[in-house]
Amino acid sequence: MAKQPQPISPVKNFFAGGFGGVCLVFVGHPLDTIKVRLQTQPKPQPGQAPLYSGTFDCFRKTLVGEGVRGLYRGMAAPIIGVTPMFAVCFFGFGLGKRLQQRTPDDILTYPQLFAAGMLSGVFTTAIMAPGERIKCLLQIQAATGETKYSGSLDCAKQLYREAGIRGVYKGTVLTLMRDVPASGMYFMTYEWLKNILTPEGKSVSELSAPRILFAGGLAGIFNWAVAIPPDVLKSRFQTAPPGKYPNGFRDVLRELIREEGVASLYKGFTAVMIRAFPANAACFLGFEVAMKFLNWVAPGL
């Protein structure tokens, strides 16, 4: 295993992670919109065609009906939340690594990196859950043609008025079920690929931009391979009318399996995988660039 950069700085991870998250949203949000619309489209009546026949049909209909702005619908919520969210995510990963080191020179094993990544998933849920709830509601609102919410802030206000803080945080358990194992896979895969791609005798900190992009992109794919089933359940649960699923994700799971089969847990798979590589490649490249800048301006931080 290639030597990890030392020492680990959770503070630098915080700021560099925030910048990486902004890069991810700008690159990946259009396909996230497609993913949510595919996951939440209503079941067609007998003899009727589904609203969207697939990823490319959804993309085409969104572009024709709403223009490019339609692909970026609901982006304000993740943009507002993404900087602190990814900052906290990378901070959690840095802290998880730091906590497992007995000395600053310790090189972590892959299971330890997975555990550190899982900690980052716990850290981000407080920010991720309400942001995801608002984003999903705005994305499906545009698809149905209804205009209940004028924007992210109005959506948050209405949710709070209707059901209090629980309404804003609806889907938190499913967000945890998605993000904790997926984040472990995400960071472990990225560190593993960086080590593999680092030439003999070189440090991982000297990795070229194309190799960082490749490692980050594949890490995103591995992340979503784990995350898609709970993400489908989360999207359904967060956009359902109040009281539809009184037993939470168990009711959502039973309904999906009964009505649409196991394959329904992988709705939006194509959109997710097309998005995962470029969005996460941009995220990790942004993170590494920001980290190098921070190491230059504040080497002792």
N, C-alpha and C positions, 0 to 999 in steps of 0.2 A: 504494500500500500504506500502511495506517495505520502511524503510528510505533509501534515496539515500546517497552514499558516498559524503561527503562535505570536503572542497570546491571543486568545479569543476575547473579543470586546462586544458584549451585549449592547452597549450604548451605540457603537458604530453600526452594529447590525440593525438597530432601531431606525436610524436615519437613512441608511442605505436601502433597507427593506421598504421604507416608504416610497422612495424614488422608484424602486423596481416595481412596486405595485401600480403606480401611476402609468408606467410604461405598459404594463399588462392590460390595464383597462382600455387604453386607447387602441391597442391592437386587437383585443379579444372581444370587446362588447358586442359588435354586430352579430357574431355567431352565438353569443350568449343569449341574445334576444331570440334568435331562431330556435335555440335549444329549448327555452322556456315555453315558447308558443307550441312547439311540437309536443312537449311533455304535458301541457295543460289543455290541448284542444279537446273539445267535447266528443264523446263517442257518437259516430254517425247513426242516424236512424236506419232501420232496415231498407235497403234499396237505394240509400243515398251514399254519395262519395264522401270521404272524410274532407275536412276543411283544407288540410294540406296532405298531399300524397307522399311527401318526403322533404328532406333538407333543402334541396334545390328548388322545389316547388314553393316552399315557404319563403325562401329567399326572394324568389321572383315576384311572388304576390305582395310581399312586404315592400319591395323596391318599387313596383308599379303603383301600388295603392297609396304609399306614404312617402316615397322618395328615400333618399339617403338618411334623412332625419329619422325615419321610422326604424332603421337599423340601430340607431343610437338612442332609442326611446328608453327612458328610465336610467340613463347613464349618470344623472346628477347624484343619485343616491350612492352608487358605488364609488364615484369620484370623491364625494365628500367623505365617505367611509374608508376608501381604499388606502389612503396615505397612513392614517393611524392603524388600520387593520394589518396591512403588510408590515408596517413598522413594528407592531406588536408581535406579528407572526415571526419575523426574523429575529426580534429580540428574544422571544420565547425559545427559538431554536438555539441561539447563542447562549442563553442562560442554561438551557438543558445540557448543552455540551460542557459548559463551564462547571456545572454542578457535578458532573461525572468524572471530572479530572481531579486526580489527587495532587498532581503538580502541573504547572503550565506547559510542560513538555510532553505530557501524556498524549498519545495518539489513540483516538477512540475507535472501537470496533464498529462494524456495521450495525449490529443490534443496538449498541449505545446511540448511534446516530439516529436510528429509527425511533428510539425512546425520546430523544431530544426533539425530533420532529413531531411526535405525538403531543408533547407538552406545548408546542407552538399552536397546535390545533385547539387545545383547551383555552389558551390565552386569547385567541381571536374570536371565539364564539360570542362574547358579549357585544362585540361590534358587528360581527358578521350577520347574526340572526335578524336584527331589525332591518339592516340594509338589504338583505336578501328578500325579506317580506315585502318591503316597499318596492323594490326593483321588479319582483315577479308580478305584483298587482298592476304596476304601470305598464309592464310589457304585455300582459294579456288584455288590459283595458283597451289599448290601441287596436288589438286584433279583433275585439268584439264590437268596436264602434261606439261603445258607451263612454261617457265622460264623467265619471264620478269624482276623479281626483284631477286637480289642475296641475299638480306637480308633486315632487318628493315631499316637500314640507307640508303641503295640504294633505297628502296621504297620511303622513305621520300624525298630524293633528286629528284627522277624522278617526283613525284607528284608536288613538288614545281616548277620544271622546266616547267612542262606542264600547270599548272593552277595557280601558285603562292600560297599564303597562303590559299586562298579559296579552292584550291584542297586538301591541307592537312587537312583542317577543314571541309570538306564536311560531312554533316550529323550532324552538331552541334545542330540544332533545335530538331532533332529526339532524340539525346542523352539527351537533356534537358527534352523532353517529357517522356523519359523512366526513367531517374534517379531521377527527383525531387519527383514525388509521390512514386516511389518505395523505395527511401531512407527514406522517411517519414515512410512508412510501416515497413521497415527494422529495424530501430532503436526503434520505438515505440514497435514493437513486442518483440524485444530482452529485453527491459527494463521491459515490462509487464510480460514476462515469468520468468525473473530473480526474480521479486517480488513474483510471484506465487510460485516459487520453493524454496524461502528462508524460512527456518524453523522459526517458531514463536520465537521471542526474539533474533534472529540472524541478522547480517548485510548482505547486498547483497555482500559486499566485502569478506565475508567468504564462499561464495558459492563454492562447490566442483567442481573439473574439469569435471566429468561426467555431472553434471547439467549445467555447462557453455556450454559444447559441445552440449547438447540437446537444450538449449535455442538458441544458435547461429545457429545450423542447421535448426531449425524450422523458425527462423527469415529469413534465406536465402530462404526458400521455400515461405514464405509470400511475400518477396521482389520480387521474380520472378513471382509469380502469377499475380502481378500487371504489371511487366515489359515486359513480353513475347511479347504481340502484338506490342508495339512500337519498341522492339528489332528486331523483324522480319522485320518491315518496314525499320529500320536503316540499317540492314545488306544488304538488297536488294538495298537500295539507295546508300550506300557507295561502293558497288562492281559493280554498273552499269556503262556501258560506258558513257563518257561525253555526255550530252545533251539528254540522254534517258528519263529522268523525268524532264522536264523544270519547272513544277509546284511543284516540291519537293514531300513531303510525300503524298500529295493528289493524285498525279498520281500513285505512288506506291500502295496506298490503293485501288484505283479504279481498277488497273490492277489485283491485287491479288484477290479481291472479284469477279471480272468478270470472270477470268480464272480458279480460284481454289476454290472459295467459302470462307465463313467466317472461316472455319476450318484452312485455310492456315495461319491465324494470330497466330496459335498455333503450327506452325512447329517447330520441335526440342524440344517439350514440355517434352518428356520422358528424353532426354539427359540433359535438363536443370534441371529437378527435381532430377535426379539421382546425378547430380553434386552439386546441391544447398546445400544439407544437409552436406556432409563431407567438402566441401570447406569453407562454412561459419562457420561451427563448428570450423575448424582449425583457421580461421581468428579471431574469437572472443576469442578463447582460447589463441592464440598468443597475442592478444591485452591485455587480462587480466593479463597474465604472465608478459608482458613488463611493464604494469602499476604498478604491485606490485613491480617490480624491481626498477622502477623510484621513487616510493613512499619511497622505502628503501634507495636509494642512494641520493635522492634530495627531502626530505619531504617538503621543503618550496617553491619548484618551482611552 
